[in-house]
Amino acid sequence: MTDQAFDAFIVEETADGQYRGSVKNARIQDLPEGDVLIRVRHSSLNFKDALSISGNKGITQNYPHTPGIDAAGIVEKSNTPGVAPGNPVIVTSYDLGMNTAGGFGQYIRVPKDWVVPLPDGLTLEESMILGTAGFTAAMSVEKIADIPKNAGPVLVTGATGGVGSMAVAILAKLGYTVTAVSGKSETDFLSQLGASEIINRQAFVEGNKAPVLKARWAGVIDTVGGDILATAIKSTRAWGKVTCCGLVASPDLPITVFPFILRGVSLHGIDSQHYPRELRLALWKKLAHDWKPDNLGEMATHISLDQLNPAIENMLKGRLKGRTVVDLT
Ligand SMILES: NC(=O)c1ccc[n+]([C@@H]2O[C@H](COP(=O)([O-])OP(=O)(O)OC[C@H]3O[C@@H](n4cnc5c(N)ncnc54)[C@H](OP(=O)(O)O)[C@@H]3O)[C@@H](O)[C@H]2O)c1
């Protein structure tokens, strides 16, 4: 069993300092020590995977490496009470796929605290359509969920991306009026998710130089940072709430303190990696029931391990739409 070979998408550093991933044989005995061995059925593609695969040392320090920050599968071996062989489980966040061999391999071995039992109401495949992106969207929604539904529209940026599309769908399901900011012409996709207004990304930031702008949003879920987040904060209504989780546009935030001291706007950071376990289990339950997007199946494209390279290239160019599930069966 321990020397059993399995397929994994392994990224290697080449002699010329480039990073390339390809499907190779890995062995169970070479996986890191851990309490639970899991046969991975599905993973999914997240922006952090694209960075790990590109050799970003802030994410992954040592190569060869198997990325994949998400995994869903069946427990094969366990030394942990309550986690038995045959159980369906989810692993997202922590160090999976960063400096621990991740879900782009058919097996992972992880500490018991990383393992989340698959909640009733979700299939393994659905859990990976959600994945870290859906979980991060849910954490963001949770931060602003005390905003009354009639307080005004909630803005979502990077709206066709993984986190953005999930945020639009969850907010719409909860009854919020959603405005989407997108760089793509994907009106039908965003409307089907539940966006009632769509603003072009370029138009959104035009003429945004004043320290505060016309107050429009009761809440904001930002996934891109930079000028777009700054514009969103400056156009948030009095006592509105803004969440910030990503940096695909820029890690900078060119803004003054005025929206905070003149309108009482609050800015909330989102960090899915260190979210406490008890809260994590509770949020997965919400995602399996009341917060589960109605159109989950339509939000995903399915690929195999050998289709990862073009998918990653598209993600880095901001071209992907919705979620990409990686099937490992
Ligand atoms: N803090 C956390 O715990 C956490 C967890 C998950 C993800 N994240 C971060 O959240 C961000 C989004 O992740 P994701 O998985 O949703 O990525 P994704 O699927 O690649 O989506 C990103 C979206 O951002 C928009 N975009 C792309 N390039 C842009 C640019 N130059 N300027 C403005 N918008 C741009 C695009 O949407 P449109 O074309 O519709 O505008 C794109 O689809 C990433 O930075 C990721 O690292 C953080």
The ligand as an SDF file (V2000), in Angstrom:
LIG
                    3D

 48 52  0  0  0  0  0  0  0  0999 V2000
   -8.1180   35.7830    1.7880 N   0  0  0  0  0  0  0  0  0  0  0  0
   -8.4800   34.5390    1.5260 C   0  0  0  0  0  0  0  0  0  0  0  0
   -8.6360   33.7110    2.4050 O   0  0  0  0  0  0  0  0  0  0  0  0
   -8.7180   34.1680    0.0970 C   0  0  0  0  0  0  0  0  0  0  0  0
   -9.3600   32.9790   -0.2400 C   0  0  0  0  0  0  0  0  0  0  0  0
   -9.6460   32.7220   -1.5960 C   0  0  0  0  0  0  0  0  0  0  0  0
   -9.2280   33.6190   -2.5700 C   0  0  0  0  0  0  0  0  0  0  0  0
   -8.5690   34.7370   -2.1940 N   0  0  0  0  0  0  0  0  0  0  0  0
   -8.1270   35.7330   -3.1770 C   0  0  0  0  0  0  0  0  0  0  0  0
   -9.2630   36.2610   -3.8270 O   0  0  0  0  0  0  0  0  0  0  0  0
   -8.9170   36.6650   -5.1390 C   0  0  0  0  0  0  0  0  0  0  0  0
   -9.8930   36.0400   -6.1300 C   0  0  0  0  0  0  0  0  0  0  0  0
   -9.7240   34.6410   -6.1290 O   0  0  0  0  0  0  0  0  0  0  0  0
  -10.5510   33.7530   -7.1500 P   0  0  0  0  0  0  0  0  0  0  0  0
  -10.2890   32.3370   -6.7930 O   0  0  0  0  0  0  0  0  0  0  0  0
  -11.9430   34.2440   -7.2260 O   0  0  0  0  0  0  0  0  0  0  0  0
   -9.7910   34.1180   -8.5210 O   0  0  0  0  0  0  0  0  0  0  0  0
  -10.3790   34.0400   -9.9940 P   0  0  0  0  0  0  0  0  0  0  0  0
  -11.3530   32.9360  -10.1160 O   0  0  0  0  0  0  0  0  0  0  0  0
   -9.1990   34.0660  -10.8910 O   0  0  0  0  0  0  0  0  0  0  0  0
  -11.2080   35.3990  -10.1520 O   0  0  0  0  0  0  0  0  0  0  0  0
  -10.6210   36.6480  -10.1250 C   0  0  0  0  0  0  0  0  0  0  0  0
  -11.5090   37.5990  -10.9410 C   0  0  0  0  0  0  0  0  0  0  0  0
  -11.0270   38.9320  -10.7420 O   0  0  0  0  0  0  0  0  0  0  0  0
  -11.2440   39.6970  -11.9150 C   0  0  0  0  0  0  0  0  0  0  0  0
   -9.9360   40.2170  -12.3770 N   0  0  0  0  0  0  0  0  0  0  0  0
   -8.9400   39.5200  -12.9740 C   0  0  0  0  0  0  0  0  0  0  0  0
   -7.8860   40.3150  -13.2300 N   0  0  0  0  0  0  0  0  0  0  0  0
   -8.2360   41.5420  -12.7940 C   0  0  0  0  0  0  0  0  0  0  0  0
   -7.5830   42.8000  -12.7910 C   0  0  0  0  0  0  0  0  0  0  0  0
   -6.3500   42.9660  -13.2860 N   0  0  0  0  0  0  0  0  0  0  0  0
   -8.2230   43.8480  -12.2620 N   0  0  0  0  0  0  0  0  0  0  0  0
   -9.4620   43.7060  -11.7350 C   0  0  0  0  0  0  0  0  0  0  0  0
  -10.1390   42.5360  -11.7110 N   0  0  0  0  0  0  0  0  0  0  0  0
   -9.5290   41.4720  -12.2370 C   0  0  0  0  0  0  0  0  0  0  0  0
  -11.8600   38.7540  -12.9420 C   0  0  0  0  0  0  0  0  0  0  0  0
  -13.2770   38.8790  -12.8200 O   0  0  0  0  0  0  0  0  0  0  0  0
  -14.1190   39.8800  -13.7750 P   0  0  0  0  0  0  0  0  0  0  0  0
  -13.6100   39.6380  -15.1680 O   0  0  0  0  0  0  0  0  0  0  0  0
  -15.5330   39.4660  -13.5740 O   0  0  0  0  0  0  0  0  0  0  0  0
  -13.8290   41.2680  -13.3090 O   0  0  0  0  0  0  0  0  0  0  0  0
  -11.4350   37.3910  -12.4400 C   0  0  0  0  0  0  0  0  0  0  0  0
  -12.2920   36.3890  -12.9260 O   0  0  0  0  0  0  0  0  0  0  0  0
   -7.4550   36.2290   -5.3270 C   0  0  0  0  0  0  0  0  0  0  0  0
   -6.5980   37.3270   -5.0890 O   0  0  0  0  0  0  0  0  0  0  0  0
   -7.2710   35.1640   -4.2750 C   0  0  0  0  0  0  0  0  0  0  0  0
   -5.9270   35.0250   -3.8990 O   0  0  0  0  0  0  0  0  0  0  0  0
   -8.2940   35.0200   -0.8960 C   0  0  0  0  0  0  0  0  0  0  0  0
  1  2  1  0
  2  3  2  0
  2  4  1  0
  4  5  1  0
  4 48  2  0
  5  6  2  0
  6  7  1  0
  7  8  2  0
  8  9  1  0
  8 48  1  0
  9 10  1  0
  9 46  1  0
 10 11  1  0
 11 12  1  0
 11 44  1  0
 12 13  1  0
 13 14  1  0
 14 15  2  0
 14 16  1  0
 14 17  1  0
 17 18  1  0
 18 19  2  0
 18 20  1  0
 18 21  1  0
 21 22  1  0
 22 23  1  0
 23 24  1  0
 23 42  1  0
 24 25  1  0
 25 26  1  0
 25 36  1  0
 26 27  1  0
 26 35  1  0
 27 28  2  0
 28 29  1  0
 29 30  1  0
 29 35  2  0
 30 31  1  0
 30 32  2  0
 32 33  1  0
 33 34  2  0
 34 35  1  0
 36 37  1  0
 36 42  1  0
 37 38  1  0
 38 39  2  0
 38 40  1  0
 38 41  1  0
 42 43  1  0
 44 45  1  0
 44 46  1  0
 46 47  1  0
M  CHG  2   8   1  16  -1
M  END
$$$$
